[in-house]
Amino acid sequence: MFSFAGGSAPAFSFAAPSTAASPHSDKAASPGEQDSNGAPASPTFTPVASLPAEVPQATGEEDETTVFSGDGVLFEFDASKQWRERGSGEMRVNLGKESKQGRLVMRQRGNLRLLMNANLWPDMPAARMEGGKGVTFAVINAVSGEDGEAAGEGAPAPAREGQLSTFALRIRNPDVLAAFLMALEAHKAGAKPAE
């Protein structure tokens, strides 16, 4: 409080005025009411807007077990006979808990955009690439090549949804690469045939 009483030096006070709000009080204070510390009680604020309840996000992987997980870069062999990078992130081999159907799921690192969602099938070709840094395989990817990608003018058309396409997964770590190949071989045999 600032005062000019009697021409003397100003007096300052840092006491909160009785009309200030306290964020810790649940009810409005009446004039002259005091809080538990003996200080004048303050009225509370009521919220202007309320936040919606948190909505759980379902990914479709809730009823699956991950049998392989590793980082890599995904490429697709496109209609112009060129390898085109689809993105980089975590590739997983998941098994349905009841169906035991295997599938490949890969999401883009950072924004988690789905890059691959493909079932394994018994005669699925999978082979180590020359140089030993990757694996090629053929699957029907349920994610179309246009999802979230800007195709430049003259860019080759991506493979159509529901069409068998050839992909390559580049993994630099040889141990992770071997684990990926083993997971594919182990779980494609019990998979349903490709339609």
N, C-alpha and C positions, 0 to 999 in steps of 0.2 A: 504494500500500500504506500502511496506517495502522499506526503502531507507538507503544507506550507505554514503550519501553525506557528504563530508568534514570531515570524521572521527568522526563526532558527534554521539550522541545516535540515534538509529534507530527511524524513524517516522512511525507510523501505521495509516492507514485510513480504515474505514469500508464502504466507498462509493462503491456502486455496479459498476463494470465496464460496459461500454456502450454495451458490447456484451452479457450481461446476458439476459435471457428471462423473460418476465413478464407474469404470467398466466392470467392476467386480460385484456390484450390487444387483440383486434380482428384482427389486421393487422400487417404486418411486418413493422418495423421502418426503415426509411431511415437514412443514416449517417448524424449526426448533428441535427436530429429531436428531439423535446422535448415533454414530456408528460404534462398533465395539471398542475403538480406541478413544472414545470421548470426543472425537472431532465431529463437526457438523456433517450430517449425512447428505449425500448427493443424489440427485435423481438419475435414473438410468436411461439409456437409449434403447429404443426398439429397432430391430433390424429393418432396413428398407427392402431388402430382397433376400430370399433364401436360396441356397444352392441345392440343386437336385441331388438325390441320393446316388451314390456311386453305382454304376451299371457294370456288372462283370462282363468282360470281353471273352467271347467264345471263339476259339481258333479252329475247332474241328479236330484238335489233337488231344483233347481231354481223355478219350478212351483208347489212347495208343501208348505204347512203350517205345522209347527211343533206344535202338540197338547200336546206332552209330551217330556221331556228331563230329563234324570237322569243318574248318574254314577253307574256302576255295573260291575260285573264279569260274563262273559258268559261261560256256560258249555254245552257240547253236549254229549248225551247218545250214545256211539259208538257201533260198531258191536260186540265188546267183552263184552257188557253189563256193561260197566264202564263209569263213568262220566269223561270226558276229558275237561280240561280248554281250551277254545279257545282264551281268552284274556280279558282285562279289558278296559273300556272306557265309552263313552257316548252312551247310548241307546236312540233312538228317535222314536216316533210314528209320522209319517208324513201323511198328507192327501193331495191328488191331488187337486189343486184349482178348476179344472173343473170336473174331474172324481169323486172326493170324495172317491177314492180308498185309503184305509189305507195301510201303510206298515211299517215294522220295519227296521231301519237302525242303525247299530252300527259300529263305527270305533275304532281301537286300540288307546289308549292314547299314545301320543308321535309321532308315525310315521304315524298315520291316516290310517293304512291299514284297508280295509273293512273286517269286521268280519261277518256281517249279512246284508242281503238284502232280505226281505221276505214279500210278500203280506199277509194281514190279510184276513181271510175267515170266512163266517157266522158261521159254526159249529166248529170253532177252539177251541180245549180244552185249557183252561188256569186255573191253580189252584195254590193257595198258598201252599208252601212246608211246611213240618213239621219243627217246630222251628220258623216259621214266618219270615225267613230272605231271602226268595226267591220266585220266581214264576216259574212254569214249563209250557211249551206250546209246541205245535206241529205245525211246519211250513215247507214249502219247501224253503230252503235257496238257493238263487241263487249263493252264494259264496261257491266254493268247499272247502273242508277241507285241501287241499294241497296248497292253495294260500299262498306263502311266508313261509310255515312251513316246517321245516326239520323233516321228519318222521324217527325216529330211527329204527334200525333193530328189528324186532319183534313187532313193534308198530301196534296197530289195524288199519285196513283200515278205513279212514273217510267215512262218508256217501256220496253216489254219488250225483252229482248235479241233481236236479229234483226229488229227493226222499223225502218223508215226514220223518222228523226227530224230535226227542224230544230234546228240549233245556231247560236250566234252567238259569235264570238271578238272581244272588244273589245281593240284595240291602240291605245294613245294616240299613238305615233309614226307619222306619216303615211308615212314612208319604209319602215318595217318592215311596215306594213299593205299598201302597194303591192307589196312583195317577196313577202308571203304570197299575195296574189291572183295574182301572176305565176307563182309556184310551183304553185299549184292548177291554173291554166289550162294551163301547160306540161306537166304530168305526168298530168292526168286523161285526156287524149286517148289516150294509149297504155295506159291501164289496162284491166283486164278488165271486162266489163259486170256490173252489180249483179245478184245472184241473187234 
